Amino acid sequence: MNTGEDVAYRIEPGLEVEEFLGVLERSTLAARRPVDEPETIRAMLRNADVLATARVEGRLVGVSRAITDFAYCTYLSDLAVDVAHQRRGIGRELIRRTHEAAGLQTTLILLAAPAARDYYPRIGMAAHDSCWVIPRQPASRPRPP
């Protein structure tokens, strides 16, 4: 684990699918994302309103992906940091930059991965006990003849 390395942050709307998939894998978030559905991943990137990235020596080590109306709410749908670069403030900074890009007047909302439930209160986020979901149904694939 390298310490003291410079992290370059930016808003990066043209993030490539392969880089996104790579950081999902290196962060363990891939276990909860449709990484075997390339068109879905492509659409996730293309339709995001805010994509914030963190790079070390050009290599993608963190990403946040959000959907927002830029006025009232921002849904932070993905926060992934390469496990080799965790515990250095990268996730916190990605959240800050994402919220700033979407507008601080928006409420930032996210669903925590089970392993990350204890992380968010430590960075100042409040838990909300009334969230409900309808699970996604993957697009049907054409059946071979």
N, C-alpha and C positions, 0 to 999 in steps of 0.2 A: 504494500500500500504506500503510495507516494503522498507525502504531505507537503504543503506549501506550494502546490502547483496552481497556476493561474487558471481560473475558470472564466470563459468568455460566454456571456449571456446575450441572447438576442431574440427578437420576435422573428420567426422564420416560417412564413406561410407556405413556402415551397419545399418543405421537408420531404425527403425521398422515402418511399415505402420501405426500402431495404434498411435504411438507417433506423427508422422508427421500429421496425421488427427487431433489429439487433438490440436496441436498448430495452425493449419489452422483455426479450429473452434474458438479458443480463441483469434485469431488475426483479425478475420472477413474476412480473405482471402478466406475462404471456400466458400463464396458467388460467387467467380469467379474461382473456381477449381472444377474438376469432382469428388467430394467426394462420389458420389453415384456410382462410377465406380471403384471398388476395383482393378481390373486388370490394369486399366490405372494408378492409383496411384502407384501400385507396380512397373510398368514399369517406371514411372517417377523417382522413387527413384533408381531403379536398373541401369538405363541408364544415370543418372547424372554423370558428371565428377568430380564435387566438391560439397560436402554436408558439410556445416559448421554449427555447432550447438552452442547454448548458453544454459547452464543449471544452475539452482539455486537449491542447495540442491538435485541434481540429477534429478530434474524435467525439462523437455524440455520447455524453455520459448522463444526460437527463433531459426530460421533455415533460411539458404539461400541455394538455389539449383541452380547450374549453369552447363551450357554446354559450353565446350571450346575446342579449338584445341591446347592450351598451347603455341601458337606461335604468333597469330595475333589478335584473338577476343575471348571474353568471354561473353556469354549471361546469365545474371542473371535472371533466369526465375521465381524464387520465393524468396521473402523476407517477412518473417512472424515473428512478435514479439507479444507475448501474451499482450493484452491491459493492463493487470495489471502490466506489466513491461516496458511499453513504456516510452519514454522521459528520458531514462537513458543512451543513447549512445549504446545500444545493437545493433540496426540496423546498425548504422555507423560502429561498430566494426565487425559485420558479413560481411558487404560489404568489409571492408579492408582485412580481413582474406581470404575471397573468392578470391579477386583479387590477393592477394599475392600467394595463392596456385595455381592459374591458370597461374601466371606470370605477373609481372607488365608491361612487354612489350606488353601485350594484351590490346586492347581497351575493356573496360567494357561497356556493353550495357544492358539496361532494358526498359521495358514498364511499366510505373507507373500506379498503381491503381488510379482511379479518386480522392479518398480521400487523396492520398499521393503525388499528383502533386507538392505541395508546399514544401514538405520535401526535395526532392533531391537537389534543388538548394542551400538549407541551408547547406548541407554537402559537397558542392563543385562540384556537378555534373552539366554539361552543358546540356541544352535542345537541342534537334535535331528536326528540323521541317520536315524531309522527311522520315518518317517511313510509310510503307504500310504493310498490313496484308491480308492474306486469312484466314478467320475464320475456325476453325477446324470443321470437321464433325465427330461427335461421331461414333465409330464403330457400325455397325448394329448388333442388337441383334437377335438371332434366334427367330422366331415366334413360339408360341406353336401350336402343331398340331390341 
